[in-house]
Amino acid sequence: MQWKDRRASDNVEDRRGMGRAPGLGGKVGIGTIVIALVAWWLFDVNPLTVLGLAGGGDAPATEQQVAPQAPPASDEAARFASVILADTEDVWQKQFADAGQAYRAPVLVLFGGSTATACGEGQSAMGPFYCPLDGKVYLDLDFFRTLHQELGAPGDFAQAYVIAHEVGHHVQNLLGVSEKVRALRSRMDEAGANALSVRQELQADCLAGVWAHHSGGSRSMMEAGDLEEGLNAASRIGDDTLQRSAGRAVVPDSFTHGSSEQRVRWFRRGFDSGNMRECDTFAAKAL
């Protein structure tokens, strides 16, 4: 990706080094991810729901002891994340403006180990996530090492796809999708709630594709091979692939994010069309 010498976002909070919860540590590895996903893989429970994150739960957040600071300019990984965030801001500001709406950019919080959120205690082991109650994306940059080394999805565009997916959840929140999903899920059984969660996650993948379409157009951030990196990342974190990697049988009723094939297809749909109206997974008869 041609990301260097581009605008970095001011909407970044660096909470790294502000303290960690006992026993959580500061690294994200496949082992910690597997442990955190036991609730899902064994009991078909969305691990983000366990933490009160997926539905924007009402678990109280603890106060940060020190005001978050912007990341240092010399931190290349943090700057990369900030530049990608800035690019999503540019793309979505225009998309919302074209639709006669105002876009409010999310804040990207960089942290290690654990951190307080309006949705409850966020943990690195859960990977990147979005909290709809405070409008912030939470990211431990060590996840990108895991994405490359453990999950088999290398490349800077694979990392950008992860950030764009979480920003996609922010777009859903601004459009009122997240609130509707939360209300519907609260009245469903587990299988129905999981199925609705899949549609929400696939829509976020599609919205990430819409961002990539516009980022790779006249603004020329994308390079040859970037799209393939994004599609590979989408495939590597499909529910079926993760379940097989854990040595378990694939159980579609337990899916909360979608299969590898579905995630690739919806990301590609957003990329090919560049139109967020093509991302209505909730109206789609087949995913």
C-alpha atoms as an extended CHARMM CRD file, in Angstrom:
* protein
*
       287  EXT
         1         1  MET       CA              0.0000000000        0.0000000000        0.0000000000  PROA      1               0.0000000000
         2         2  GLN       CA              1.1140000000        3.5450000000       -0.7010000000  PROA      2               0.0000000000
         3         3  TRP       CA              0.3910000000        4.8320000000        2.7740000000  PROA      3               0.0000000000
         4         4  LYS       CA              3.5240000000        6.7050000000        3.7560000000  PROA      4               0.0000000000
         5         5  ASP       CA              3.5950000000       10.5090000000        3.4970000000  PROA      5               0.0000000000
         6         6  ARG       CA             -0.1920000000       10.5790000000        3.7550000000  PROA      6               0.0000000000
         7         7  ARG       CA             -2.4060000000       12.3030000000        6.2800000000  PROA      7               0.0000000000
         8         8  ALA       CA             -2.6360000000       10.6440000000        9.6810000000  PROA      8               0.0000000000
         9         9  SER       CA             -5.8330000000       10.9010000000       11.6770000000  PROA      9               0.0000000000
        10        10  ASP       CA             -6.0280000000       12.9890000000       14.8370000000  PROA      10              0.0000000000
        11        11  ASN       CA             -8.7030000000       10.6360000000       16.1760000000  PROA      11              0.0000000000
        12        12  VAL       CA             -6.2700000000        8.1940000000       17.7890000000  PROA      12              0.0000000000
        13        13  GLU       CA             -5.8120000000        7.5210000000       21.5030000000  PROA      13              0.0000000000
        14        14  ASP       CA             -2.6900000000        5.6590000000       22.5960000000  PROA      14              0.0000000000
        15        15  ARG       CA             -3.3980000000        3.8250000000       25.8460000000  PROA      15              0.0000000000
        16        16  ARG       CA             -0.4640000000        1.4440000000       25.5500000000  PROA      16              0.0000000000
        17        17  GLY       CA              1.6430000000        1.2980000000       28.6660000000  PROA      17              0.0000000000
        18        18  MET       CA             -1.1850000000        2.6060000000       30.8240000000  PROA      18              0.0000000000
        19        19  GLY       CA             -1.3950000000       -0.6290000000       32.8160000000  PROA      19              0.0000000000
        20        20  ARG       CA             -2.7140000000       -4.1280000000       32.1960000000  PROA      20              0.0000000000
        21        21  ALA       CA             -5.1260000000       -6.3350000000       34.0170000000  PROA      21              0.0000000000
        22        22  PRO       CA             -3.4070000000       -9.1110000000       35.9940000000  PROA      22              0.0000000000
        23        23  GLY       CA             -2.7560000000      -12.2200000000       33.9400000000  PROA      23              0.0000000000
        24        24  LEU       CA             -3.6680000000      -10.7290000000       30.5920000000  PROA      24              0.0000000000
        25        25  GLY       CA             -0.2080000000       -9.6910000000       29.4680000000  PROA      25              0.0000000000
        26        26  GLY       CA              0.5230000000       -7.4950000000       26.4960000000  PROA      26              0.0000000000
        27        27  LYS       CA              0.7920000000       -9.9380000000       23.5890000000  PROA      27              0.0000000000
        28        28  VAL       CA             -1.8900000000      -11.4380000000       21.4120000000  PROA      28              0.0000000000
        29        29  GLY       CA             -1.1310000000      -14.9610000000       20.2650000000  PROA      29              0.0000000000
        30        30  ILE       CA             -3.1420000000      -17.7580000000       18.7560000000  PROA      30              0.0000000000
        31        31  GLY       CA             -3.1460000000      -19.4540000000       22.1530000000  PROA      31              0.0000000000
        32        32  THR       CA             -4.8690000000      -16.5720000000       23.8770000000  PROA      32              0.0000000000
        33        33  ILE       CA             -7.3030000000      -16.2180000000       21.0030000000  PROA      33              0.0000000000
        34        34  VAL       CA             -8.2170000000      -19.9090000000       21.2270000000  PROA      34              0.0000000000
        35        35  ILE       CA             -8.7180000000      -19.6370000000       24.9930000000  PROA      35              0.0000000000
        36        36  ALA       CA            -10.9220000000      -16.5890000000       24.5700000000  PROA      36              0.0000000000
        37        37  LEU       CA            -12.9810000000      -18.3630000000       21.8990000000  PROA      37              0.0000000000
        38        38  VAL       CA            -13.6730000000      -21.4680000000       23.9860000000  PROA      38              0.0000000000
        39        39  ALA       CA            -17.0760000000      -20.0730000000       24.9310000000  PROA      39              0.0000000000
        40        40  TRP       CA            -17.9310000000      -19.8800000000       21.2490000000  PROA      40              0.0000000000
        41        41  TRP       CA            -16.4150000000      -23.1320000000       20.0490000000  PROA      41              0.0000000000
        42        42  LEU       CA            -17.6610000000      -25.2960000000       22.9200000000  PROA      42              0.0000000000
        43        43  PHE       CA            -20.9210000000      -23.6240000000       23.8690000000  PROA      43              0.0000000000
        44        44  ASP       CA            -21.8770000000      -21.7180000000       20.6990000000  PROA      44              0.0000000000
        45        45  VAL       CA            -21.7010000000      -18.4240000000       22.5820000000  PROA      45              0.0000000000
        46        46  ASN       CA            -20.3250000000      -15.3490000000       20.8640000000  PROA      46              0.0000000000
        47        47  PRO       CA            -17.1970000000      -14.4330000000       22.8700000000  PROA      47              0.0000000000
        48        48  LEU       CA            -17.8080000000      -10.7290000000       22.3310000000  PROA      48              0.0000000000
        49        49  THR       CA            -21.2090000000      -11.1890000000       23.9330000000  PROA      49              0.0000000000
        50        50  VAL       CA            -19.4940000000      -12.7780000000       26.9140000000  PROA      50              0.0000000000
        51        51  LEU       CA            -17.4440000000       -9.5990000000       27.3060000000  PROA      51              0.0000000000
        52        52  GLY       CA            -20.4950000000       -7.4020000000       26.7510000000  PROA      52              0.0000000000
        53        53  LEU       CA            -19.0420000000       -6.0440000000       23.5160000000  PROA      53              0.0000000000
        54        54  ALA       CA            -20.9520000000       -7.4420000000       20.5470000000  PROA      54              0.0000000000
        55        55  GLY       CA            -24.3350000000       -6.0940000000       21.5160000000  PROA      55              0.0000000000
        56        56  GLY       CA            -22.9300000000       -2.9760000000       23.1000000000  PROA      56              0.0000000000
        57        57  GLY       CA            -23.7760000000       -4.3820000000       26.5120000000  PROA      57              0.0000000000
        58        58  ASP       CA            -24.2270000000       -2.2900000000       29.5970000000  PROA      58              0.0000000000
        59        59  ALA       CA            -21.2530000000       -3.5040000000       31.6440000000  PROA      59              0.0000000000
        60        60  PRO       CA            -19.6950000000       -0.5250000000       33.4280000000  PROA      60              0.0000000000
        61        61  ALA       CA            -16.3440000000        0.7580000000       32.2910000000  PROA      61              0.0000000000
        62        62  THR       CA            -13.6470000000        1.7460000000       34.7560000000  PROA      62              0.0000000000
        63        63  GLU       CA            -11.9570000000        5.1200000000       34.5390000000  PROA      63              0.0000000000
        64        64  GLN       CA             -8.5930000000        5.4190000000       32.8700000000  PROA      64              0.0000000000
        65        65  GLN       CA             -6.0450000000        6.6310000000       35.4020000000  PROA      65              0.0000000000
        66        66  VAL       CA             -4.0930000000        8.7090000000       32.8790000000  PROA      66              0.0000000000
        67        67  ALA       CA             -5.4330000000       10.7120000000       29.9600000000  PROA      67              0.0000000000
        68        68  PRO       CA             -4.6750000000        8.8920000000       26.6760000000  PROA      68              0.0000000000
        69        69  GLN       CA             -1.9880000000       10.4060000000       24.4860000000  PROA      69              0.0000000000
        70        70  ALA       CA             -1.4750000000       10.4550000000       20.7210000000  PROA      70              0.0000000000
        71        71  PRO       CA              1.0100000000        7.8020000000       19.5260000000  PROA      71              0.0000000000
        72        72  PRO       CA              4.5940000000        8.9780000000       18.9210000000  PROA      72              0.0000000000
        73        73  ALA       CA              5.3880000000        9.9820000000       15.3620000000  PROA      73              0.0000000000
        74        74  SER       CA              8.2880000000        7.4990000000       15.3080000000  PROA      74              0.0000000000
        75        75  ASP       CA              5.9660000000        4.5010000000       15.8650000000  PROA      75              0.0000000000
        76        76  GLU       CA              5.4870000000        3.1800000000       12.3140000000  PROA      76              0.0000000000
        77        77  ALA       CA              2.8220000000        0.6090000000       13.1950000000  PROA      77              0.0000000000
        78        78  ALA       CA              0.7440000000        3.1920000000       15.0180000000  PROA      78              0.0000000000
        79        79  ARG       CA              1.2040000000        5.6800000000       12.1960000000  PROA      79              0.0000000000
        80        80  PHE       CA              0.0690000000        3.0750000000        9.6620000000  PROA      80              0.0000000000
        81        81  ALA       CA             -3.1260000000        2.4890000000       11.6400000000  PROA      81              0.0000000000
        82        82  SER       CA             -3.6330000000        6.2410000000       11.9180000000  PROA      82              0.0000000000
        83        83  VAL       CA             -3.1830000000        6.7580000000        8.1690000000  PROA      83              0.0000000000
        84        84  ILE       CA             -5.6590000000        3.9770000000        7.3580000000  PROA      84              0.0000000000
        85        85  LEU       CA             -8.1360000000        5.5150000000        9.7920000000  PROA      85              0.0000000000
        86        86  ALA       CA             -7.6630000000        8.8950000000        8.0940000000  PROA      86              0.0000000000
        87        87  ASP       CA             -8.3440000000        7.3130000000        4.7180000000  PROA      87              0.0000000000
        88        88  THR       CA            -11.5750000000        5.7530000000        5.9900000000  PROA      88              0.0000000000
        89        89  GLU       CA            -12.5310000000        9.2090000000        7.2590000000  PROA      89              0.0000000000
        90        90  ASP       CA            -12.0250000000       10.7190000000        3.8100000000  PROA      90              0.0000000000
        91        91  VAL       CA            -13.9700000000        7.9660000000        2.0650000000  PROA      91              0.0000000000
        92        92  TRP       CA            -16.9150000000        7.8490000000        4.4570000000  PROA      92              0.0000000000
        93        93  GLN       CA            -17.2070000000       11.6040000000        4.7910000000  PROA      93              0.0000000000
        94        94  LYS       CA            -17.7480000000       11.7780000000        1.0370000000  PROA      94              0.0000000000
        95        95  GLN       CA            -20.1060000000        8.7950000000        0.9410000000  PROA      95              0.0000000000
        96        96  PHE       CA            -22.2670000000       10.2690000000        3.6930000000  PROA      96              0.0000000000
        97        97  ALA       CA            -22.1530000000       13.7420000000        2.1410000000  PROA      97              0.0000000000
        98        98  ASP       CA            -23.3000000000       12.3240000000       -1.1970000000  PROA      98              0.0000000000
        99        99  ALA       CA            -26.2610000000       10.8130000000        0.6540000000  PROA      99              0.0000000000
       100       100  GLY       CA            -27.0490000000       14.1230000000        2.3530000000  PROA      100             0.0000000000
       101       101  GLN       CA            -25.8050000000       13.0000000000        5.7570000000  PROA      101             0.0000000000
       102       102  ALA       CA            -22.9650000000       14.0000000000        8.0710000000  PROA      102             0.0000000000
       103       103  TYR       CA            -20.2570000000       11.5110000000        9.0010000000  PROA      103             0.0000000000
       104       104  ARG       CA            -18.8810000000       11.4830000000       12.5320000000  PROA      104             0.0000000000
       105       105  ALA       CA            -15.5180000000        9.7380000000       12.5590000000  PROA      105             0.0000000000
       106       106  PRO       CA            -14.7400000000        7.0890000000       15.1850000000  PROA      106             0.0000000000
       107       107  VAL       CA            -11.8070000000        7.2230000000       17.5740000000  PROA      107             0.0000000000
       108       108  LEU       CA             -9.1690000000        4.5060000000       17.2750000000  PROA      108             0.0000000000
       109       109  VAL       CA             -7.8750000000        3.3590000000       20.6670000000  PROA      109             0.0000000000
       110       110  LEU       CA             -4.5250000000        1.5800000000       20.7220000000  PROA      110             0.0000000000
       111       111  PHE       CA             -4.0710000000       -0.5360000000       23.8330000000  PROA      111             0.0000000000
       112       112  GLY       CA             -2.3130000000       -3.5900000000       25.2090000000  PROA      112             0.0000000000
       113       113  GLY       CA             -3.6810000000       -6.2900000000       27.4780000000  PROA      113             0.0000000000
       114       114  SER       CA             -6.9580000000       -4.7410000000       28.5580000000  PROA      114             0.0000000000
       115       115  THR       CA             -8.6730000000       -1.3900000000       28.6070000000  PROA      115             0.0000000000
       116       116  ALA       CA            -11.9060000000        0.1680000000       29.7920000000  PROA      116             0.0000000000
       117       117  THR       CA            -14.6470000000        0.7490000000       27.2340000000  PROA      117             0.0000000000
       118       118  ALA       CA            -18.2290000000        1.9100000000       27.4570000000  PROA      118             0.0000000000
       119       119  CYS       CA            -19.1720000000       -1.6710000000       26.5480000000  PROA      119             0.0000000000
       120       120  GLY       CA            -17.2220000000       -3.2570000000       29.3970000000  PROA      120             0.0000000000
       121       121  GLU       CA            -13.6490000000       -4.4170000000       29.8120000000  PROA      121             0.0000000000
       122       122  GLY       CA            -11.9550000000       -4.8910000000       26.4530000000  PROA      122             0.0000000000
       123       123  GLN       CA             -9.1980000000       -7.4810000000       26.1340000000  PROA      123             0.0000000000
       124       124  SER       CA             -6.4560000000       -7.9740000000       23.5660000000  PROA      124             0.0000000000
       125       125  ALA       CA             -7.2350000000      -11.6790000000       23.3480000000  PROA      125             0.0000000000
       126       126  MET       CA            -10.5320000000      -10.8880000000       21.6410000000  PROA      126             0.0000000000
       127       127  GLY       CA             -8.8290000000       -9.1710000000       18.7160000000  PROA      127             0.0000000000
       128       128  PRO       CA             -9.9360000000       -5.7830000000       17.3300000000  PROA      128             0.0000000000
       129       129  PHE       CA            -13.4770000000       -4.6900000000       18.1520000000  PROA      129             0.0000000000
       130       130  TYR       CA            -15.8570000000       -1.7530000000       17.9670000000  PROA      130             0.0000000000
       131       131  CYS       CA            -17.9050000000       -0.4290000000       20.8730000000  PROA      131             0.0000000000
       132       132  PRO       CA            -21.1180000000        1.2480000000       19.6780000000  PROA      132             0.0000000000
       133       133  LEU       CA            -21.7110000000        2.9240000000       23.0470000000  PROA      133             0.0000000000
       134       134  ASP       CA            -18.6290000000        5.1340000000       22.8280000000  PROA      134             0.0000000000
       135       135  GLY       CA            -18.0750000000        5.0730000000       19.0500000000  PROA      135             0.0000000000
       136       136  LYS       CA            -14.5160000000        3.8010000000       19.3480000000  PROA      136             0.0000000000
       137       137  VAL       CA            -12.5000000000        1.1030000000       17.5820000000  PROA      137             0.0000000000
       138       138  TYR       CA            -10.1640000000       -0.7980000000       19.8990000000  PROA      138             0.0000000000
       139       139  LEU       CA             -6.9700000000       -2.3540000000       18.5860000000  PROA      139             0.0000000000
       140       140  ASP       CA             -3.9120000000       -4.0620000000       20.0520000000  PROA      140             0.0000000000
       141       141  LEU       CA             -1.3130000000       -3.7060000000       17.3010000000  PROA      141             0.0000000000
       142       142  ASP       CA              0.1520000000       -7.0740000000       18.3030000000  PROA      142             0.0000000000
       143       143  PHE       CA             -2.9110000000       -8.6080000000       16.6200000000  PROA      143             0.0000000000
       144       144  PHE       CA             -1.2940000000       -7.8760000000       13.2740000000  PROA      144             0.0000000000
       145       145  ARG       CA              1.5840000000      -10.1760000000       14.2020000000  PROA      145             0.0000000000
       146       146  THR       CA             -0.9550000000      -12.8800000000       15.0070000000  PROA      146             0.0000000000
       147       147  LEU       CA             -2.8020000000      -12.1820000000       11.7490000000  PROA      147             0.0000000000
       148       148  HSD       CA              0.4100000000      -12.7640000000        9.8070000000  PROA      148             0.0000000000
       149       149  GLN       CA              2.2300000000      -15.4860000000       11.7180000000  PROA      149             0.0000000000
       150       150  GLU       CA             -0.6020000000      -17.5290000000       13.1960000000  PROA      150             0.0000000000
       151       151  LEU       CA             -3.6070000000      -16.9330000000       10.9660000000  PROA      151             0.0000000000
       152       152  GLY       CA             -1.7210000000      -16.8510000000        7.6670000000  PROA      152             0.0000000000
       153       153  ALA       CA             -2.8160000000      -13.4120000000        6.4980000000  PROA      153             0.0000000000
       154       154  PRO       CA              0.2990000000      -11.2790000000        5.8990000000  PROA      154             0.0000000000
       155       155  GLY       CA              0.5100000000       -7.8640000000        4.2850000000  PROA      155             0.0000000000
       156       156  ASP       CA             -0.3130000000       -4.2690000000        5.0860000000  PROA      156             0.0000000000
       157       157  PHE       CA             -3.6040000000       -4.4020000000        3.2100000000  PROA      157             0.0000000000
       158       158  ALA       CA             -4.7050000000       -7.3680000000        5.3390000000  PROA      158             0.0000000000
       159       159  GLN       CA             -4.1710000000       -5.1010000000        8.3500000000  PROA      159             0.0000000000
       160       160  ALA       CA             -6.0090000000       -2.2480000000        6.6590000000  PROA      160             0.0000000000
       161       161  TYR       CA             -8.9560000000       -4.5750000000        5.9600000000  PROA      161             0.0000000000
       162       162  VAL       CA             -9.2080000000       -5.3620000000        9.6790000000  PROA      162             0.0000000000
       163       163  ILE       CA             -9.3670000000       -1.6700000000       10.5670000000  PROA      163             0.0000000000
       164       164  ALA       CA            -11.8230000000       -0.9420000000        7.7530000000  PROA      164             0.0000000000
       165       165  HSD       CA            -14.0800000000       -3.7830000000        8.9410000000  PROA      165             0.0000000000
       166       166  GLU       CA            -14.2960000000       -2.2640000000       12.4210000000  PROA      166             0.0000000000
       167       167  VAL       CA            -14.9520000000        1.1670000000       10.9100000000  PROA      167             0.0000000000
       168       168  GLY       CA            -17.7120000000       -0.5840000000        8.9600000000  PROA      168             0.0000000000
       169       169  HSD       CA            -19.3480000000       -1.3530000000       12.3050000000  PROA      169             0.0000000000
       170       170  HSD       CA            -19.1240000000        2.3520000000       13.1160000000  PROA      170             0.0000000000
       171       171  VAL       CA            -20.8950000000        3.1630000000        9.8420000000  PROA      171             0.0000000000
       172       172  GLN       CA            -23.6020000000        0.6680000000       10.8200000000  PROA      172             0.0000000000
       173       173  ASN       CA            -23.9170000000        2.3810000000       14.1750000000  PROA      173             0.0000000000
       174       174  LEU       CA            -24.3430000000        5.8120000000       12.5740000000  PROA      174             0.0000000000
       175       175  LEU       CA            -26.9870000000        4.4410000000       10.2100000000  PROA      175             0.0000000000
       176       176  GLY       CA            -28.9600000000        2.8610000000       13.0550000000  PROA      176             0.0000000000
       177       177  VAL       CA            -28.2690000000       -0.7110000000       11.9500000000  PROA      177             0.0000000000
       178       178  SER       CA            -26.4910000000       -1.6820000000       15.1560000000  PROA      178             0.0000000000
       179       179  GLU       CA            -29.3570000000       -0.6070000000       17.3980000000  PROA      179             0.0000000000
       180       180  LYS       CA            -31.9070000000       -2.4900000000       15.2980000000  PROA      180             0.0000000000
       181       181  VAL       CA            -29.7670000000       -5.6260000000       15.3960000000  PROA      181             0.0000000000
       182       182  ARG       CA            -29.3620000000       -5.4040000000       19.1710000000  PROA      182             0.0000000000
       183       183  ALA       CA            -33.1060000000       -5.0570000000       19.6270000000  PROA      183             0.0000000000
       184       184  LEU       CA            -33.8680000000       -7.9980000000       17.3490000000  PROA      184             0.0000000000
       185       185  ARG       CA            -31.1970000000      -10.2670000000       18.8490000000  PROA      185             0.0000000000
       186       186  SER       CA            -32.5920000000       -9.7160000000       22.3410000000  PROA      186             0.0000000000
       187       187  ARG       CA            -35.8640000000      -11.3550000000       21.2530000000  PROA      187             0.0000000000
       188       188  MET       CA            -34.3120000000      -14.3340000000       19.4490000000  PROA      188             0.0000000000
       189       189  ASP       CA            -33.0400000000      -17.7120000000       20.4740000000  PROA      189             0.0000000000
       190       190  GLU       CA            -29.3250000000      -18.3760000000       20.1970000000  PROA      190             0.0000000000
       191       191  ALA       CA            -29.4190000000      -19.7490000000       16.6430000000  PROA      191             0.0000000000
       192       192  GLY       CA            -31.4690000000      -16.7990000000       15.4040000000  PROA      192             0.0000000000
       193       193  ALA       CA            -29.2390000000      -14.2940000000       17.1770000000  PROA      193             0.0000000000
       194       194  ASN       CA            -26.1460000000      -15.9070000000       15.6600000000  PROA      194             0.0000000000
       195       195  ALA       CA            -27.6620000000      -15.7770000000       12.1810000000  PROA      195             0.0000000000
       196       196  LEU       CA            -28.4250000000      -12.0740000000       12.5880000000  PROA      196             0.0000000000
       197       197  SER       CA            -24.9020000000      -11.4620000000       13.8420000000  PROA      197             0.0000000000
       198       198  VAL       CA            -23.5340000000      -13.0990000000       10.6840000000  PROA      198             0.0000000000
       199       199  ARG       CA            -25.5210000000      -10.6790000000        8.5220000000  PROA      199             0.0000000000
       200       200  GLN       CA            -24.2130000000       -7.7370000000       10.5190000000  PROA      200             0.0000000000
       201       201  GLU       CA            -20.6010000000       -8.9140000000       10.2390000000  PROA      201             0.0000000000
       202       202  LEU       CA            -20.8610000000       -9.6220000000        6.5190000000  PROA      202             0.0000000000
       203       203  GLN       CA            -22.2730000000       -6.1580000000        5.9790000000  PROA      203             0.0000000000
       204       204  ALA       CA            -19.2250000000       -4.7370000000        7.7790000000  PROA      204             0.0000000000
       205       205  ASP       CA            -17.0430000000       -6.7780000000        5.3990000000  PROA      205             0.0000000000
       206       206  CYS       CA            -18.9200000000       -5.3260000000        2.4450000000  PROA      206             0.0000000000
       207       207  LEU       CA            -18.5130000000       -1.7990000000        3.8090000000  PROA      207             0.0000000000
       208       208  ALA       CA            -14.7900000000       -2.4600000000        4.1690000000  PROA      208             0.0000000000
       209       209  GLY       CA            -14.8540000000       -3.3850000000        0.4900000000  PROA      209             0.0000000000
       210       210  VAL       CA            -16.5960000000       -0.1130000000       -0.3540000000  PROA      210             0.0000000000
       211       211  TRP       CA            -13.7990000000        1.7460000000        1.4320000000  PROA      211             0.0000000000
       212       212  ALA       CA            -11.1770000000       -0.2570000000       -0.4780000000  PROA      212             0.0000000000
       213       213  HSD       CA            -12.8900000000        0.5250000000       -3.7990000000  PROA      213             0.0000000000
       214       214  HSD       CA            -12.6390000000        4.2580000000       -3.2300000000  PROA      214             0.0000000000
       215       215  SER       CA             -9.2170000000        4.0490000000       -1.6160000000  PROA      215             0.0000000000
       216       216  GLY       CA             -7.9190000000        2.1990000000       -4.6490000000  PROA      216             0.0000000000
       217       217  GLY       CA             -9.4310000000        4.5570000000       -7.2010000000  PROA      217             0.0000000000
       218       218  SER       CA             -8.1190000000        7.9560000000       -8.2070000000  PROA      218             0.0000000000
       219       219  ARG       CA             -6.5460000000        8.3680000000       -4.7770000000  PROA      219             0.0000000000
       220       220  SER       CA             -4.2620000000        5.4080000000       -5.5790000000  PROA      220             0.0000000000
       221       221  MET       CA             -3.5000000000        4.0460000000       -2.1250000000  PROA      221             0.0000000000
       222       222  MET       CA             -3.7580000000        0.4270000000       -3.2750000000  PROA      222             0.0000000000
       223       223  GLU       CA             -1.0060000000       -1.4120000000       -5.1400000000  PROA      223             0.0000000000
       224       224  ALA       CA             -0.8210000000       -4.6680000000       -7.0650000000  PROA      224             0.0000000000
       225       225  GLY       CA             -1.4650000000       -7.5880000000       -4.7620000000  PROA      225             0.0000000000
       226       226  ASP       CA             -3.3040000000       -5.5660000000       -2.1250000000  PROA      226             0.0000000000
       227       227  LEU       CA             -6.7450000000       -6.8640000000       -3.0430000000  PROA      227             0.0000000000
       228       228  GLU       CA             -5.4810000000      -10.4460000000       -2.8200000000  PROA      228             0.0000000000
       229       229  GLU       CA             -4.1240000000       -9.7370000000        0.6670000000  PROA      229             0.0000000000
       230       230  GLY       CA             -7.5180000000       -8.4580000000        1.7670000000  PROA      230             0.0000000000
       231       231  LEU       CA             -9.3980000000      -11.4040000000        0.2790000000  PROA      231             0.0000000000
       232       232  ASN       CA             -6.9730000000      -13.8230000000        1.9100000000  PROA      232             0.0000000000
       233       233  ALA       CA             -7.4570000000      -12.1510000000        5.2910000000  PROA      233             0.0000000000
       234       234  ALA       CA            -11.2370000000      -12.3650000000        4.9440000000  PROA      234             0.0000000000
       235       235  SER       CA            -10.9020000000      -16.0580000000        4.1350000000  PROA      235             0.0000000000
       236       236  ARG       CA             -8.5330000000      -16.8240000000        7.0100000000  PROA      236             0.0000000000
       237       237  ILE       CA            -10.8800000000      -15.4660000000        9.6560000000  PROA      237             0.0000000000
       238       238  GLY       CA            -14.0690000000      -17.1470000000        8.4660000000  PROA      238             0.0000000000
       239       239  ASP       CA            -15.9180000000      -19.0780000000       11.1590000000  PROA      239             0.0000000000
       240       240  ASP       CA            -15.5240000000      -22.4180000000        9.3910000000  PROA      240             0.0000000000
       241       241  THR       CA            -11.7750000000      -21.9340000000        8.9340000000  PROA      241             0.0000000000
       242       242  LEU       CA            -11.3090000000      -20.9790000000       12.5810000000  PROA      242             0.0000000000
       243       243  GLN       CA            -13.3120000000      -23.9750000000       13.7500000000  PROA      243             0.0000000000
       244       244  ARG       CA            -11.2590000000      -26.3420000000       11.5910000000  PROA      244             0.0000000000
       245       245  SER       CA             -8.0580000000      -24.7320000000       12.8880000000  PROA      245             0.0000000000
       246       246  ALA       CA             -9.2300000000      -25.5050000000       16.4100000000  PROA      246             0.0000000000
       247       247  GLY       CA             -9.7240000000      -29.1560000000       15.4690000000  PROA      247             0.0000000000
       248       248  ARG       CA            -13.4900000000      -28.9860000000       15.7670000000  PROA      248             0.0000000000
       249       249  ALA       CA            -16.3090000000      -29.9130000000       13.4550000000  PROA      249             0.0000000000
       250       250  VAL       CA            -17.7720000000      -27.0600000000       11.4390000000  PROA      250             0.0000000000
       251       251  VAL       CA            -21.1340000000      -26.0740000000       12.9390000000  PROA      251             0.0000000000
       252       252  PRO       CA            -22.8650000000      -23.4190000000       10.7850000000  PROA      252             0.0000000000
       253       253  ASP       CA            -25.5070000000      -22.6780000000       13.4260000000  PROA      253             0.0000000000
       254       254  SER       CA            -22.7250000000      -21.4500000000       15.6980000000  PROA      254             0.0000000000
       255       255  PHE       CA            -21.3160000000      -19.0080000000       13.1330000000  PROA      255             0.0000000000
       256       256  THR       CA            -21.3090000000      -15.3670000000       14.2580000000  PROA      256             0.0000000000
       257       257  HSD       CA            -19.1950000000      -13.7880000000       11.5040000000  PROA      257             0.0000000000
       258       258  GLY       CA            -19.7950000000      -15.9240000000        8.4250000000  PROA      258             0.0000000000
       259       259  SER       CA            -17.9040000000      -18.5850000000        6.5170000000  PROA      259             0.0000000000
       260       260  SER       CA            -14.6760000000      -17.8370000000        4.6980000000  PROA      260             0.0000000000
       261       261  GLU       CA            -16.4900000000      -17.9840000000        1.3610000000  PROA      261             0.0000000000
       262       262  GLN       CA            -19.1670000000      -15.5720000000        2.5680000000  PROA      262             0.0000000000
       263       263  ARG       CA            -16.6870000000      -13.0940000000        3.9940000000  PROA      263             0.0000000000
       264       264  VAL       CA            -14.6860000000      -13.0760000000        0.7790000000  PROA      264             0.0000000000
       265       265  ARG       CA            -17.8170000000      -12.7020000000       -1.3540000000  PROA      265             0.0000000000
       266       266  TRP       CA            -19.2510000000       -9.7680000000        0.5640000000  PROA      266             0.0000000000
       267       267  PHE       CA            -15.9230000000       -7.9450000000        0.8020000000  PROA      267             0.0000000000
       268       268  ARG       CA            -15.5520000000       -8.4230000000       -2.9460000000  PROA      268             0.0000000000
       269       269  ARG       CA            -19.1040000000       -7.2050000000       -3.5440000000  PROA      269             0.0000000000
       270       270  GLY       CA            -18.3640000000       -3.9550000000       -1.7650000000  PROA      270             0.0000000000
       271       271  PHE       CA            -15.0520000000       -3.5960000000       -3.5680000000  PROA      271             0.0000000000
       272       272  ASP       CA            -16.4820000000       -4.2490000000       -7.0250000000  PROA      272             0.0000000000
       273       273  SER       CA            -19.4820000000       -1.9420000000       -6.6150000000  PROA      273             0.0000000000
       274       274  GLY       CA            -18.1120000000        0.8240000000       -4.4150000000  PROA      274             0.0000000000
       275       275  ASN       CA            -21.7360000000        1.3300000000       -3.4020000000  PROA      275             0.0000000000
       276       276  MET       CA            -22.8910000000        0.8900000000        0.1750000000  PROA      276             0.0000000000
       277       277  ARG       CA            -26.4150000000        0.1900000000       -1.0940000000  PROA      277             0.0000000000
       278       278  GLU       CA            -25.0420000000       -3.1170000000       -2.4050000000  PROA      278             0.0000000000
       279       279  CYS       CA            -24.2300000000       -4.1190000000        1.1750000000  PROA      279             0.0000000000
       280       280  ASP       CA            -27.7580000000       -4.8890000000        2.3870000000  PROA      280             0.0000000000
       281       281  THR       CA            -27.0510000000       -8.3360000000        3.7950000000  PROA      281             0.0000000000
       282       282  PHE       CA            -30.2580000000       -8.1930000000        5.8160000000  PROA      282             0.0000000000
       283       283  ALA       CA            -32.3880000000       -8.2070000000        2.6630000000  PROA      283             0.0000000000
       284       284  ALA       CA            -30.3050000000      -10.8640000000        0.9100000000  PROA      284             0.0000000000
       285       285  LYS       CA            -32.0740000000      -14.2100000000        0.5230000000  PROA      285             0.0000000000
       286       286  ALA       CA            -28.7430000000      -16.0280000000        0.3000000000  PROA      286             0.0000000000
       287       287  LEU       CA            -25.4970000000      -14.9600000000        1.9050000000  PROA      287             0.0000000000
